[in-house]
Amino acid sequence: MQKDYAGIFKANDIRGIYTETLDEDIAYRIGLALAKSATHAAAPTLAVGRDGRLSSPVLAQALIEGLTAGGIDIVDVGLVPTPALYYAAVTQCNGCGVMVTGSHNPKNYNGMKMMLNRQVLMGEAMATLRENAMDSNAMAANNTEVSNHRGNITPAAIMEEYIAAVAAANPLSRKIKIVIDAGNGAAGEYAPALFRAMGCDVVPLFCEIDGNFPNHHPDPAQPENLLDAADSLAACAGEVAFAFDGDGDRLGVLPAGQKAVFSDRMLMLYARDVLARNPQARVVFDVKCTSHLAPWVEQHGGIADMQPTGHAFIKARMAETGALLGGEMSGHFYFRENWYGFDDALFAGARLAAILADNPDVFSDIPDSVSSPELQVDMSGKNQHEFIATLSQQADFPGAKQVVTIDGLRVEYEYGFGLVRASNTTPTLVLRFEARDNQHLELIKETFRQILHKADSSLILPF
């Protein structure tokens, strides 16, 4: 039976369930289609990497076969965290590369993140890739056209160079003790090596790469996935725990004796640090971030810039404006001061370690509110984007200060905000709430409960 591959092409990457919607056949087709895009973009060489998921080796192999059949030379960096693939792409392939990864999604998922000439494939470029990959006639014609121009494959061990570069950019003023929870993801073999290279005392936790993720789900944005790190941190009397997602581009932070620090508050810390050296620098952030962030950036002499959620949108805006720092509530951080501007959780952890070494009490004056983590509503069998479009037309929010519609509905009140948006990677709605106190938080939640259930009474809400 013919599989329906069209749904795996998302707004700024590819995501699907292995054997159901993503397999070796479509991976090869994507490779051949991407070769065509790369040729048009004058990008003859791409770096290719993969995470530690069970399906990643065969998908990466099929992708590489398609790319080389399309005449593209490959720098194969093997099993690495996504930031290391980006590093190889930028330093060796003119910003061209593909990472085979399911990121923080369940273990049966996989996908690809792609960039050409430092630009993430998104929008029209992604639509063209999808059209070419799905067109059997175009595939056959392309195979015939390029059959005599097969690309070469060059293996490259990138991690030693990458670790040395990150460590050199973040020198420590003193030794600190850190718990590293890699969640059995692709950062497992490398994050401990990085922080040891920086001079840290490292306590590794779940650092054996295992695509079954036997200990907990590799998503540090969910508080329950930090419980093991909290126990380990208390047991070893460390200063901070760093948790990484499945491909090492998201960071979770848990200081000793404190609750987990949400990533928008982390971005405030990074903003203060960057702006101290770069007055009037721009800080780009996504719609899920705290209401405290924009005033904080401006207070410290910077320019605050809210954008839609998604690594492609943040990177594109940073490239367009020359912003030195970006971040998302999900745990992605982007540094262009003394780094390359791609999302890099290992670099973000290293930068935080350097900041903590100078000031162990660095979180004490970062503004905070009562807030929720990211909440998800299952939309399987429904179209989450169509739901948000309909909701935007029908919903009314009395008493709101403003409704921001750049990505879903961010409804701002004098006392907080609520957000509902469509995930670009999974069939879910993503929500977040923040308020000055619990009473107002519940008021915002109740407003959203009524609005969402009015639109679809069958939704099972996690709040």
C-alpha positions, 0 to 999 in steps of 0.5 A: 500500500502506498504510504502518505508521506506528505504530512512529515514535511513540517514548517521548518523540518521533517518529523514522522513515525518510523515505518509508518510515515517516515522510512528509508524510501522517503529518506532517499527521496528527500536526499535526492530532492535536497540534492536538487535544492542544494545544486540550485543553491550552489551548495556542492557539499553537505555535512550529515549527522544523526542522533542515537535513535534506533532508526537513525542509522538506516535513515541517515544511510538512505538520505546519504544515498539520495544526496550522493546520487544527486551529485552532492559530496557528503561530510559524514560526521556520524552520531553527534548532537545536533549542535555539532552537526551545525558546527561542522556545517558552518565550519566545513560546508559553508553552512550546509547540512542535514541532521537526522533526528527525532529531537525530543519526540517519542522514540518511534519518531524521527526526522531531519533538520536541514540548512543550505548556506546557513538558511534553515529550509522553511516556507517556500523552500520546504514546499519545493523540497516536498513537491520534488520528493513526492513527485515520482516522475521528477524522481525518475528524471532526476535519477537519470540526469545525475546518475553519472555525477555521484557525490563522494562521502568523507567521514569526519570526526568533529567532536574533539574540535567542537568540544575544544572550541566551545570550551575555549569560548567559555573559560571558567574562573573556578571549578564547579560541580555539575550533574549532566543528565543526557537522558540517554540521548546523543549528547551522552558521550560528549556533554561530560567530555565538554564540561571536564575539558572546561575543568568542571567536576562532572557527575554523569547521569544516563549518559549511555546513548540508547534510542530506547530512552529507558530512564525518562523521556529526553525532553528537559522542558517537562519538569518530571524529566528533571526529577532524577537530576534533582536527586543526583544533584542533592546526593552529590552536593553539586551546584547545578544540573544540566539536562539535555534533550534527545539530540542535544539542542535543548537545555534544562537547568536545575540549580542546587536547592532551587526549582528548575529554571524555566528557559525564558528566565535563563534567557534573561540571565544570558541577555544581561550577560551579553548586553553588559558587553554589547549595549543596544544588542537585539534579543530574539525570543518566542511567543511562549516566553515570560512577560518579564523578558521584554522589559528586562531586555530594555532595562539592560539596554537591549532591543526585545524582539518577539517571534513565532516559536521554532528554530527556523524563525528565530534563526531567520530573524537573528540573521535578518537583524544581526541579533546577538542572542536568541532563545525559546521557552522550549530550551533552545538558545542561540548565541552570535556573540563569539559563536555561530548563531545556531541553537546549541544547548552544550554551548548554552550550558558552558556559558552558564557554567562560566557565569555561575563560576563568577557569580553563584547567586546569579538567579537571585534577582531574575524576576519570576511569576507564577507560571505553568510549564509547556502544556500539550493537548493531543490533536490526533486525527485533527488538524491543529493549525486549522483549529487555531485558525478557526479559534482566532476568528471566533474567540473573544477575550474580554478584559485582555490588554492585547491579543498577539497573533504572530503564532497562535493566540497570546492573550495578554492581561495586566496581570499575566498572559495565556497562550495557545498555539499549534505545534509545528512538529507533532499533532498537538496544541501547546499552551502556557500560562503566567500570572502575578499570583495563583488566583490570577493564573487560575482565572486565565486558565479558566478563560482558556478552558471555556474558549477551547471547550466551546470550540471543541468539547471533546478536547482533553485539557491538562490544566 
